[in-house]
Amino acid sequence: MELHGVGEYTARSVLIHVSEAGVAAVDVNVRRLVSRFLGVDSDAKAIKSIADTLSPSDRSSDFQHAMLDFAAVVCTAQSPKCESCPIEERCQAEI
């Protein structure tokens, strides 16, 4: 974070990929996914903490990529594919 031009997202992403730190790099896609699935306001400051809690301490890189891919393919911003979503039963979204 002390390097010029490195923000929180980039720093967290590096931690995930280098040390498998049990944290999440929260971008708009991860924010949307966590928000919808847990029924939490997408602007909530707690989203980062929630995403960190969900992220496993091992394979956090895989988990991060899975969240990004899932948000890009299934839980999209404009046309989410709720009817084919494998976690739809537990999702709190009201779409």
C-alpha positions, 0 to 999 in steps of 0.5 A: 500500500505504500508503493505509489499507485498501489491501492487497496484492491491491488495490495489485497490481490497481491497478498492473495496470489503471493501468500494465499492470505485469507482475504478477498480483493473486493471489486464491483463484481465481488461486491455485487455477488456478496451483496446479492447472495447475503442480502446486504446493501452493496454499499455496506462497509461490511462487504469487505469483512464479509468477503474476507470471512468467506475467503479460505485461508488456503486456496484464496487465489482460487476462491477469488477467481471463482467469485470473479468468474461467477459474477461475470458469467452467472451473477451479472450486473444487468441480466443475472442468470438466476434460473440456472444459478447453482446457489439460487436456493440460498441466495437472498437477492430479490431480482 
